[in-house]
Amino acid sequence: MENINSWLWKDVEIVDSTNNAVFELCKQIKKPCIITAREQNKGKGRRGRSWIGYKDNLFMSLAFYLPLDKLGQTVILSGLAVLNTVKYFCPKVDIKVKWPNDVLVGGAKISGILFEKGPDDFWIMGIGVNIVAHPKQNQTGYTTTGLNYLGANTDRLAVLKRFVEIWDTMTEDYNRCGFAKFKQAWLDNAFKLGQKIIIKQENREQEGVFRGIDDNGSLILEQNNRNIKVLAGDLFDIRDKKGE
């Protein structure tokens, strides 16, 4: 095991899921820790989906103490941190964060993030970033892309270390100054903000205009001249439903 900043870090050849692996490590050491793997064969996505991964893409999971009342804001921070990481390697491309924390480049998904409860008061943040390869589309129908396809010429450990630097700086600032400026930064880079969208949930779909997020990271959806809060779901351009 090595150190990256204040994190204990373990890099392995292959795992089923880095989220599962970091849960077990955190349970043993009870300290903030990171697991990365060259290969992951049972990666997890949101809402029970799998994360399709190719060898030498970045598969990482971070376990850290997180009060439950900060979870929603931290989910928003996570997408912003990955967006800034992608911007570092690909500064000239069109990068957006899709609520709550997917990162898109030119409308194609390059990263996904999954939060799961860890041991005790720890939470696990699992992140996948496409670097050397990517599927044609993901399970929600979005096309995908990868850093090296975009000209980055990098590798998974370089992306890991840059992300940790960005994450540590961002969370230190957040703990000192609060959520407001990060919320605004997220909104400045939000996919489909102010446009008609559809939110697909387990047993329903909701349409409306995407008006922003609240201070807990919930999506604000305008329907019939009133705003409602959406806690979870998959965001799509309304045109995707209508086949335009």
Phi, psi and chi 1 to 4 in degrees:
 res  aa     phi    psi   chi1   chi2   chi3   chi4
   1 MET       -  140.8 -148.1  144.6   33.7      -
   2 GLU  -120.3 -178.9  -58.4  176.8   41.3      -
   3 ASN  -117.0  137.4  -71.4   92.4      -      -
   4 ILE  -120.5  112.5  -58.9 -179.7      -      -
   5 ASN    52.5 -124.3  -66.7   -1.5      -      -
   6 SER   -95.0    7.1   61.1      -      -      -
   7 TRP   -93.7  140.5  -60.1   82.4      -      -
   8 LEU   -81.9  132.4  -71.2  171.6      -      -
   9 TRP  -130.0  133.6  166.6   48.1      -      -
  10 LYS  -128.5  125.7 -174.8  176.7 -177.8 -179.3
  11 ASP  -108.6  129.5 -172.9   42.2      -      -
  12 VAL  -124.4  165.8  -60.7      -      -      -
  13 GLU   -75.8  -48.9 -172.0   66.5   22.6      -
  14 ILE  -149.9  141.8 -174.1  169.7      -      -
  15 VAL  -140.0  165.8  -68.5      -      -      -
  16 ASP   -72.6  -51.5   59.0  -10.4      -      -
  17 SER  -147.2  130.3  159.2      -      -      -
  18 THR   -65.8  -28.3   55.0      -      -      -
  19 ASN   -62.0  -44.6  -89.3   22.9      -      -
  20 ASN   -63.0  -42.9  -67.8  -15.4      -      -
  21 ALA   -66.0  -41.8      -      -      -      -
  22 VAL   -73.2  -27.2   85.5      -      -      -
  23 PHE   -59.6  -48.0 -176.2  100.7      -      -
  24 GLU   -66.1  -40.2  -65.9  -57.5  -38.1      -
  25 LEU   -65.1  -44.8  178.5   60.0      -      -
  26 CYS   -63.8  -37.3 -177.4      -      -      -
  27 LYS   -62.0  -32.6 -171.6  165.0   65.6  171.7
  28 GLN   -78.7  -47.1  -66.2  171.8   20.4      -
  29 ILE   -99.0  -20.3   66.6  174.1      -      -
  30 LYS    52.6   43.5  -67.7 -178.3  170.3   52.9
  31 LYS  -138.7  158.6  -66.0  179.7  179.6  178.4
  32 PRO   -58.6  131.1  -24.5   34.7      -      -
  33 CYS  -150.3  161.8   53.2      -      -      -
  34 ILE  -132.2  136.2  -58.6  171.8      -      -
  35 ILE  -116.6  131.6  -69.5  -81.4      -      -
  36 THR  -124.5  159.2   53.4      -      -      -
  37 ALA  -145.1  145.7      -      -      -      -
  38 ARG   -70.5  -28.1  -72.8 -167.1   66.0 -163.4
  39 GLU  -143.8  142.2 -166.5  170.3   -4.3      -
  40 GLN  -136.4  123.9  177.3  179.6 -109.3      -
  41 ASN  -107.8   -5.3   53.5   30.6      -      -
  42 LYS  -138.9   50.8  -68.5 -176.7 -179.9  178.0
  43 GLY   -63.9  150.5      -      -      -      -
  44 LYS  -108.1  141.0  -57.0  175.4 -173.9  179.4
  45 GLY  -115.1  178.4      -      -      -      -
  46 ARG   -67.9  154.4  -72.9 -162.1  -57.7  -87.6
  47 ARG    57.5   36.8  -61.4  173.8   63.8 -168.9
  48 GLY    80.2    2.7      -      -      -      -
  49 ARG   -77.5  162.7  -67.9 -173.0  -69.3  -96.5
  50 SER   -94.9  157.7   61.1      -      -      -
  51 TRP  -104.2  114.6  175.1  -98.1      -      -
  52 ILE   -75.5  118.8  -59.4  171.1      -      -
  53 GLY  -125.7  145.6      -      -      -      -
  54 TYR  -115.8  145.8  -64.7   98.5      -      -
  55 LYS   -52.1  135.5 -172.6  174.9 -178.8  179.3
  56 ASP    75.7    6.1  -71.3  -34.3      -      -
  57 ASN   -73.6  172.6  -76.8  -17.9      -      -
  58 LEU   -92.3  118.3  178.4   57.6      -      -
  59 PHE  -118.0  113.7  -47.5  109.4      -      -
  60 MET  -141.8  147.7   62.5  176.6  169.9      -
  61 SER  -136.8  133.2  -66.8      -      -      -
  62 LEU  -114.8  132.5  -63.4   80.9      -      -
  63 ALA  -111.6  128.5      -      -      -      -
  64 PHE  -155.0  155.3   52.0   94.7      -      -
  65 TYR   -66.3  133.2  170.0   74.7      -      -
  66 LEU  -151.7  116.3  179.2   63.6      -      -
  67 PRO   -63.0  141.7  -17.8   29.8      -      -
  68 LEU   -58.0  -34.4 -176.3   58.4      -      -
  69 ASP   -71.5   -8.1   63.6   -7.4      -      -
  70 LYS  -102.3   -0.1  -60.1  -66.1 -174.9 -176.0
  71 LEU   -61.6  -48.7  176.7   60.7      -      -
  72 GLY   -59.6  -43.1      -      -      -      -
  73 GLN   -66.6  -37.1  -66.5 -177.7   -8.9      -
  74 THR   -68.5  -34.2  -56.1      -      -      -
  75 VAL   -59.9  -42.8  168.5      -      -      -
  76 ILE   -64.9  -44.1  -65.7  -59.9      -      -
  77 LEU   -58.8  -36.9  -98.4   64.0      -      -
  78 SER   -62.9  -43.7   68.7      -      -      -
  79 GLY   -64.2  -39.0      -      -      -      -
  80 LEU   -66.3  -38.0 -168.5   58.2      -      -
  81 ALA   -65.8  -41.7      -      -      -      -
  82 VAL   -67.2  -41.6  172.6      -      -      -
  83 LEU   -56.1  -45.3  179.0  141.0      -      -
  84 ASN   -67.3  -31.3  -72.1  -23.0      -      -
  85 THR   -66.5  -46.4  -57.7      -      -      -
  86 VAL   -62.6  -40.1  172.7      -      -      -
  87 LYS   -60.5  -35.5  -84.0 -174.0  175.8  179.5
  88 TYR   -61.4  -42.3  173.8   83.0      -      -
  89 PHE   -86.5  -25.4  -70.0   98.3      -      -
  90 CYS  -134.7   70.3  -60.2      -      -      -
  91 PRO   -69.3  -17.6   24.1  -33.4      -      -
  92 LYS  -100.5   -1.4  -64.3 -177.7  179.4 -179.9
  93 VAL   -95.6  164.8  -63.2      -      -      -
  94 ASP   -82.9  108.2  175.4   34.0      -      -
  95 ILE  -116.3  132.2  -52.1  171.5      -      -
  96 LYS  -134.0  156.7  -61.6  -69.4 -176.3 -176.1
  97 VAL  -107.1  127.4   60.6      -      -      -
  98 LYS  -101.3  124.3 -179.3  172.2   77.6   70.5
  99 TRP   -50.9  135.0 -178.1   82.3      -      -
 100 PRO   -86.6  -30.3   31.1  -35.8      -      -
 101 ASN  -155.3   24.1   55.4    7.9      -      -
 102 ASP   -78.7  148.7  -73.4  -18.6      -      -
 103 VAL  -115.1  128.3  176.1      -      -      -
 104 LEU  -116.9  142.4  -52.0  179.8      -      -
 105 VAL  -121.6  116.7  178.3      -      -      -
 106 GLY    58.7   31.5      -      -      -      -
 107 GLY    83.9   -2.1      -      -      -      -
 108 ALA  -105.1  138.8      -      -      -      -
 109 LYS   -75.6  129.6 -174.7  169.3  177.9  176.1
 110 ILE  -114.6  -17.8 -162.7  168.0      -      -
 111 SER  -151.9  150.9  173.8      -      -      -
 112 GLY  -137.8  152.1      -      -      -      -
 113 ILE  -133.6  136.5  -55.0  172.6      -      -
 114 LEU  -130.9  123.7  174.6   67.2      -      -
 115 PHE   -96.3  135.4  -82.3   77.2      -      -
 116 GLU  -137.1  152.1  -67.2 -172.8  -55.8      -
 117 LYS   -68.2  132.4 -176.0   67.6 -179.9   67.9
 118 GLY   -99.5 -169.3      -      -      -      -
 119 PRO   -70.6  147.7   21.6  -29.5      -      -
 120 ASP    54.1 -127.3  -59.4  -37.2      -      -
 121 ASP   -98.0   20.5  -68.8  -34.4      -      -
 122 PHE   -91.3  149.9  -76.5   75.1      -      -
 123 TRP  -121.1  156.5  -81.0   80.4      -      -
 124 ILE  -114.5  130.4  -66.6  166.5      -      -
 125 MET  -114.6  105.1  177.9  173.6   67.7      -
 126 GLY   -96.0  131.5      -      -      -      -
 127 ILE  -131.3  131.8  -59.5  175.0      -      -
 128 GLY  -116.7  132.3      -      -      -      -
 129 VAL  -127.1  123.8 -178.8      -      -      -
 130 ASN   -72.6  127.4  -64.1  -29.6      -      -
 131 ILE  -123.0  -63.0  -60.2  174.8      -      -
 132 VAL   -94.0  -20.3  -59.2      -      -      -
 133 ALA  -156.7  162.1      -      -      -      -
 134 HIS  -158.5  147.7   54.9   93.2      -      -
 135 PRO   -70.2  165.4   26.0  -33.3      -      -
 136 LYS   -64.4  -37.4  -71.4 -175.4  178.0  179.2
 137 GLN  -154.9  162.2   64.4 -179.7   32.9      -
 138 ASN   -95.3 -175.6   70.3   -4.1      -      -
 139 GLN   -73.8  -11.5  -68.9  174.0  -41.5      -
 140 THR   -94.2   -0.3   60.2      -      -      -
 141 GLY    97.9   -5.5      -      -      -      -
 142 TYR   -74.4  140.2  -86.2   91.8      -      -
 143 THR   -67.3  162.6   56.9      -      -      -
 144 THR  -127.8  166.7   66.5      -      -      -
 145 THR  -150.6  177.2 -169.2      -      -      -
 146 GLY  -143.2  158.1      -      -      -      -
 147 LEU   -59.3  -47.5  -76.1  173.1      -      -
 148 ASN   -72.4  -28.0  -73.9   -5.5      -      -
 149 TYR   -61.1  -30.2  176.6   79.8      -      -
 150 LEU   -88.6    2.1  -62.2  166.3      -      -
 151 GLY    98.7   13.4      -      -      -      -
 152 ALA   -71.9  -35.9      -      -      -      -
 153 ASN    54.3   56.9 -169.2   27.5      -      -
 154 THR  -130.3 -174.3 -170.7      -      -      -
 155 ASP  -138.9  171.6   61.2   58.2      -      -
 156 ARG   -64.2  -35.6   65.3 -172.3 -175.7   92.0
 157 LEU   -74.8  -32.7  -63.1 -174.8      -      -
 158 ALA   -65.9  -39.8      -      -      -      -
 159 VAL   -69.0  -41.7  178.3      -      -      -
 160 LEU   -55.4  -51.8  162.9   70.6      -      -
 161 LYS   -65.4  -38.0  -69.1  172.5 -178.3  176.9
 162 ARG   -66.4  -41.3  176.1   56.4   58.1  178.7
 163 PHE   -61.0  -45.6  172.0   81.8      -      -
 164 VAL   -62.1  -40.4  172.0      -      -      -
 165 GLU   -60.6  -45.6  -71.6  178.5    8.9      -
 166 ILE   -66.1  -45.0  -71.3  171.0      -      -
 167 TRP   -61.9  -45.1  179.4 -107.7      -      -
 168 ASP   -64.1  -44.3  -75.7   -7.7      -      -
 169 THR   -63.0  -43.7  -60.4      -      -      -
 170 MET   -65.2  -46.4 -178.7  178.6  -67.9      -
 171 THR   -70.8  -32.3   52.5      -      -      -
 172 GLU   -62.6  -43.8  -73.4  170.3   10.4      -
 173 ASP   -65.5  -41.5 -161.0    8.7      -      -
 174 TYR   -61.2  -45.1  164.7   70.4      -      -
 175 ASN   -65.9  -28.8  -70.6  -29.4      -      -
 176 ARG   -85.3  -40.2 -175.1  173.6   60.8 -110.4
 177 CYS  -115.9  -11.9  -57.9      -      -      -
 178 GLY    97.6 -173.5      -      -      -      -
 179 PHE   -90.8  -21.3 -177.3   58.4      -      -
 180 ALA   -55.1  -48.6      -      -      -      -
 181 LYS   -71.3  -27.4   80.2  171.1 -171.5  177.2
 182 PHE   -76.2  -35.8  -63.0  103.0      -      -
 183 LYS   -60.0  -44.8  175.8 -177.9  175.1 -179.3
 184 GLN   -66.1  -40.7 -173.1   57.5   54.4      -
 185 ALA   -62.5  -39.7      -      -      -      -
 186 TRP   -63.2  -46.5 -170.1   96.5      -      -
 187 LEU   -62.4  -35.0  -69.5  170.2      -      -
 188 ASP   -63.8  -21.0  -71.6  -17.0      -      -
 189 ASN  -118.3   18.0  -67.7  -81.6      -      -
 190 ALA   -79.5  135.0      -      -      -      -
 191 PHE   -72.8  122.6  177.6   71.8      -      -
 192 LYS    69.4   20.0  -63.1  -60.1  174.8 -176.9
 193 LEU   -60.6  132.9 -178.9   64.3      -      -
 194 GLY    79.7    5.9      -      -      -      -
 195 GLN  -117.0  165.1  -61.8 -176.9   41.4      -
 196 LYS   -71.8  132.8  -71.8 -174.8  177.3  179.8
 197 ILE  -137.0  171.6   59.3  166.8      -      -
 198 ILE  -127.6  135.7 -179.6  168.9      -      -
 199 ILE  -107.3  119.0  -61.1  -67.4      -      -
 200 LYS   -99.0  125.0  -63.9 -176.2  179.6 -178.7
 201 GLN  -119.1 -177.6  -61.6  169.4  -54.0      -
 202 GLU   -54.3  -49.5 -156.7   67.5   42.3      -
 203 ASN  -125.4   14.3  -62.0  -50.3      -      -
 204 ARG  -158.2  165.8   63.8 -176.0  -60.2 -159.2
 205 GLU  -129.5  141.9  -63.9 -178.8   -4.2      -
 206 GLN  -126.7  134.1  -61.6 -168.6   75.5      -
 207 GLU  -112.4  151.5  -62.7 -179.4   16.0      -
 208 GLY   169.1 -168.7      -      -      -      -
 209 VAL  -102.2  131.2  177.6      -      -      -
 210 PHE   -77.5  108.6  177.5   19.7      -      -
 211 ARG  -100.4   -6.6  -69.2  -58.4 -176.5 -164.2
 212 GLY   139.4 -160.1      -      -      -      -
 213 ILE  -131.0  156.0   55.9  173.3      -      -
 214 ASP   -93.2 -173.0   70.4    6.4      -      -
 215 ASP   -76.4    0.8  -73.4  -20.3      -      -
 216 ASN  -111.4    6.6  -69.5  -48.0      -      -
 217 GLY    86.9    1.6      -      -      -      -
 218 SER   -71.5  146.3  -62.0      -      -      -
 219 LEU   -79.4  137.9 -176.4  141.8      -      -
 220 ILE  -100.6  116.7  -59.5  171.4      -      -
 221 LEU  -115.4  122.6 -171.4   68.5      -      -
 222 GLU   -87.9  122.8 -178.7 -173.2  -31.6      -
 223 GLN  -132.6  124.1  -67.2 -179.9  -35.4      -
 224 ASN    51.7   46.8  -59.3  -41.1      -      -
 225 ASN    65.8   21.1  -63.6  -43.5      -      -
 226 ARG  -136.6  149.5   59.6 -176.2  -69.1  -94.2
 227 ASN   -98.1  135.9  -69.7  -23.7      -      -
 228 ILE  -122.2  156.7   64.4  168.9      -      -
 229 LYS  -101.4  135.0  -67.7 -178.3 -179.2 -179.6
 230 VAL  -114.3  122.3 -179.8      -      -      -
 231 LEU   -85.1  -32.5  -58.2  179.7      -      -
 232 ALA  -155.9  155.4      -      -      -      -
 233 GLY   149.6  178.1      -      -      -      -
 234 ASP  -108.5  128.0  -69.3  -47.6      -      -
 235 LEU   -91.7  133.1 -176.7  154.4      -      -
 236 PHE  -134.5  149.9  -67.8   88.7      -      -
 237 ASP   -61.0  135.3 -172.2  -33.4      -      -
 238 ILE   -57.9  -28.4 -164.8   71.3      -      -
 239 ARG   -68.1  -24.8  -68.4  173.3  -62.3 -179.5
 240 ASP   -63.0  -36.9  -65.2  -23.7      -      -
 241 LYS   -71.1  -36.2 -179.9 -178.2  179.0 -177.0
 242 LYS   -89.6   -1.2  -64.6  179.9  178.4  177.9
 243 GLY    75.3   21.1      -      -      -      -
 244 GLU   -83.6      -  -63.6  176.4    3.8      -
